[in-house]
Amino acid sequence: MNDEGWTEADDIVEETREARRRLWERCDNDPKKYMAYMKELHQQLLQAGWVEAPPRPRQDKSAA
């Protein structure tokens, strides 16, 4: 932690928030445009050779 109480983790969080703000603005703050962009990006990554992680197994909440 530095003198101002700011940590490296704070820098990472702020960088992530800024990236999210830019992405949201890129999509004109429209959830439908955002989802369309995410789907397009997903397809581009798959075509580039990225592999999807399998979904987590569902846990039965009644057994808890």
Contacts in CASP RR format, 6 or more apart in sequence:
PFRMAT RR
TARGET T0000
AUTHOR 0000-0000-0000
METHOD contacts of the structure
MODEL  1
MNDEGWTEADDIVEETREARRRLWERCDNDPKKYMAYMKELHQQLLQAGW
VEAPPRPRQDKSAA
1 7 0 8 1.000
23 34 0 8 1.000
23 37 0 8 1.000
24 34 0 8 1.000
26 37 0 8 1.000
27 33 0 8 1.000
27 34 0 8 1.000
27 37 0 8 1.000
46 52 0 8 1.000
END
